[in-house]
Amino acid sequence: MLRNLLVIAVVGLISSRASASPDSKTDTSAELRRVLEERRALNLKRFHEYRLKRVYPHNTYEPGLKNVWTDEQGHLCAVATLMKDEGLETLVQAIGLEQNFVRIADVDSGPVIDWVLSSGLTQEEIVMIQQPSAADVEEMEADARWQKRELARRLRREDARLAKNYSITERTLKQPLIAKAGLDLAVARLAQRPDLAAQVLASAAPKRASF
């Protein structure tokens, strides 16, 4: 009985090895190539659409070239866009929050590499797609100065408008007829709150000297 079992086991092992013959490996490689070729074409189509839209992330963080996954306006880099189009929006958002300046060239494992391996593109090609963005420091500083001056001008205009309105209001409130009517109405309204009126009178009563 044991001998029969051993024979069956050996036959099974030989069969399994036979199924992993060069022809089988060739078929698997051919199928992988077909799938990756389709994915490559799809990703290149998406990259083409991304390029034409011209909605790219900008480096407003520091001088020089910098890879920006998503900028302050929410613009995604090309690689992030390809991954989002693949249905990996949650992963894309997480990377933006935790590794916003990630360089694909520096990544060697994890879900990003898994996507790269299954994208139909090589990591080197993905690195070509992930272009860094340049920050023009002089332009950024000039823009900041302009915004500061513009804000100061707006605030001065608003201060002038308020000062004019305050002046008109003050003159109006000091007119005898307005003052009398306003005071009559204030007294009538406070009288409707005896408890509060009593507090007002008590606080205004002259303090008696204590001996």
VOLUM-248545 format. One record per residue (C-alpha): x negated, y negated, z negated; residue in three letters. Coordinates in steps of 0.05 Angstrom, whole numbers, plus 5000, padded with zeros to 4 digits. Example, Ala and Ser with C-alpha at 12.3 -4.5 7.8 and 13.67 -1.06 7.14 Angstrom:
VOLUM-248545
475450904844ALA;472750214857SER;
END
This chain:
VOLUM-248545
500050005000MET;494449534980LEU;490749705044ARG;496849525086ASN;497448865050LEU;490148715065LEU;491048885138VAL;497148425142ILE;493247865108ALA;487347935157VAL;492047935217VAL;495447315191GLY;488746955182LEU;486647135252ILE;493246895279SER;492646235243SER;485746125270ARG;488146295339ALA;493545765333SER;488145255319ALA;484645405384SER;481344865426PRO;487544835469ASP;491844675408SER;487044125386LYS;487043845456THR;494643825456ASP;494643455389THR;489542955413SER;493442835476ALA;499842715438GLU;496242235389LEU;493341865448ARG;500241795480ARG;503341525416VAL;497641045402LEU;497640805474GLU;505040625466GLU;503740265400ARG;497739895429ARG;502039645487ALA;507439425438LEU;502539065393ASN;499238715451LEU;506138495475LYS;507638215406ARG;500837875404PHE;502337555472HIS;508937285446GLU;505537025382TYR;500336665424ARG;505436325468LEU;509636085409LYS;503635695382ARG;506035715310VAL;499535865276TYR;497235795203PRO;492735205187HIS;486835175139ASN;488434595092THR;484734915034TYR;477334795044GLU;472334555096PRO;470035005152GLY;473035635182LEU;477536055138LYS;482236645150ASN;489136425126VAL;494336975121TRP;500036485111THR;499535735103ASP;503435225061GLU;508735185115GLN;509635945116GLY;506236035183HIS;503336735189LEU;496836935222CYS;496937385283ALA;495438025244VAL;500637865191ALA;505737745246THR;504238415280LEU;505038775213MET;511538395198LYS;514238585267ASP;512539305249GLU;517339255190GLY;512039145136LEU;514738475112GLU;514238655038THR;506938845046LEU;505638205086VAL;508737785031GLN;504738134977ALA;498238015015ILE;500037275022GLY;501037214948LEU;495137634924GLU;489837604981GLN;491737005024ASN;484736935052PHE;483437675065VAL;478837855123ARG;480638495159ILE;473238605172ALA;472238695097ASP;477939185086VAL;476139925086ASP;482140275054SER;489340185033GLY;495840035070PRO;492739515116VAL;487640015142ILE;493240535149ASP;496840045194TRP;490539895233VAL;489240635245LEU;496340745270SER;496840095311SER;493340355374GLY;488039815364LEU;481239905331THR;479239525269GLN;474239135311GLU;479838925358GLU;484238725300ILE;478538295274VAL;478437945342MET;485837805335ILE;485137525265GLN;482136855283GLN;480036385226PRO;482735685225SER;478235075219ALA;479534495172ALA;477533795194ASP;475533495127VAL;475032785153GLU;481832825186GLU;484833125122MET;481832575079GLU;484132035128ALA;491132325129ASP;491232335053ALA;489031605050ARG;494431415101TRP;499731775061GLN;497531434997LYS;497830745030ARG;504630895061GLU;507331124994LEU;504730494961ALA;508230075015ARG;514830445005ARG;514430354930LEU;513029614937ARG;519029544983ARG;523429914933GLU;520829494875ASP;522628864914ALA;529629134929ARG;530929314856LEU;528228644830ALA;533028274877LYS;538928694855ASN;537128614781TYR;536727864789SER;543727844821ILE;546528294766THR;543527874711GLU;546427224738ARG;553227564746THR;553427834675LEU;551627144647LYS;557526784680GLN;562426564625PRO;568626864656LEU;565127534669ILE;562127534600ALA;568927394566LYS;572627924607ALA;567228434596GLY;567028314521LEU;574628344515ASP;574629024551LEU;568829284509ALA;572429104444VAL;578929424467ALA;575430074486ARG;571430114422LEU;577729984381ALA;580630634409GLN;575030994371ARG;576130774298PRO;570731234272ASP;565530954320LEU;567930234309ALA;567030334234ALA;559930564245GLN;558529954287VAL;561329484235LEU;557629834179ALA;551029784216SER;552129044229ALA;554228864157ALA;549128444120PRO;545128854070LYS;546528663998ARG;540528473957ALA;539028973902SER;536628733833PHE;
END
